[in-house]
């Protein structure tokens, strides 16, 4: 059985960076390199041709020296921007906001890459 490879790439249907499942290579066209692959978006389920050199997101966010920057202390009531450095008091961990999303309930969420905890989704702009 073939091993499935997942990547994060730009989905032209969702108009956002999404997790995608690579489903195969395209045939080599004479004179061109084979950087294009078929990928299926895990959110909208659409299959599209993506260019591995242009559409694929960088895999890791640089978190070096983040603890020395001015970090916003995380609270579910606050709103954040992509690229903003945050500090989570309960986890004693520093991270960077990598994406924003709206959940099916309509609640906003942020995806944060933390130094110790890794990739986590947190609630944002919570109305109490």
N, C-alpha and C positions, 0 to 999 in steps of 0.2 A: 504494500500500500504506500502511495506517495505521501511525503510529508508536506503539510500545508504551511506556507510562509505568509505571515501577516506583516504588513507595513502600515505606516501612516502617510497618507498622500492626499492631495487636493481632489475632492469629489466635485465634478462640474454640475451635478444634479443638486446636491445639498448646498453647494457654493461654500464649502468649508473644508478644513482638514479633518479627515475621518480615518478610522481604522479600516483597512482593506485586506482582502484575501487574494493573493496572486493565484491566477488559475491557469496560466500558461504563457508561452512565448509567442511572439508573432514571427512569421517567416522572414528571413533576411531578404531585404530588397537590395538589388544589385547596387553596390557603391555606398550603402549606408550601414552604420553599425546597428546592432540589435539591442538598443536601449529601451525598447517599448515592450510592455507586457500587458496582458489582460488582467484586470483586477475588479473584484466585486466589492462594492461598498457594504459594510456591515450594518449601516443605518438604513439606507434607502433601498438596498438590495439590487441596485443597478450595476451592470457590468460595463466597463469602459476601458479604452486603451489609454494607458498612462505612460509618460516618458520618465524613466527612472532617474534621469539627470535633472529634470526640471520640476516635476510634480511631487517628488518624494521629499518629506520633511527631514530636517536634520534630526538624528536620533537622540542626542543628549543636549540638555540645556546646561550652560556653564553656571555652576553654583560656587565657584571659587571666590573666596573673600566676601561672600554675601553677608556674613555675620558682622562685617565691619561697615556695611552700608546702613543708611537710614531705612529701617524696615518698619512696615505697618504691622501692628499687632492684630492678628486675625480675630474677628468677631463676626458671627453670622449676620448681624445687622448691617455691616459695612458693605460698601461696593468697591470693587477692585478693577484694575486695568491689566491687560495682558503685558507681561514683562515686569510687573511690580514685584518687589521683594517683600515677603511677609514673614512674620514670626508667629508660630503657634505655641502659646504658653503651655498648654496641657501636655504637648508632646516634647517641649523644649527643642524645637526643630525649626530651621530656617528653610525657606523655599521661594520659588519663583512661579508666578501665575503664567501658565502656558496656553490656556484656552478658556473660553467661556461658553456656556450652553444653557438652554432652557429645557427643563425636565418635562415629562408628560403632564405633570400636575400644574405646570405653569411657573413653578418656582425656578429661580435662577441658580446656577451652580458654576463653580470655577474648578478647573483642573490645575493642580499645583504639583510641581516636581520638588520634593523635599530632599535635603541632604541625607538624612538618616532613614526616613520612612518611605522614600521613593515616590511614585506617582499616586496621588490621592485626589478624590473629588470632594469638594466642600460646598456647603450652602452659602449663598450670598444674598444680600438685600432682604433678609428675613423680616417680615412685618409681624411684630408681636402685638 
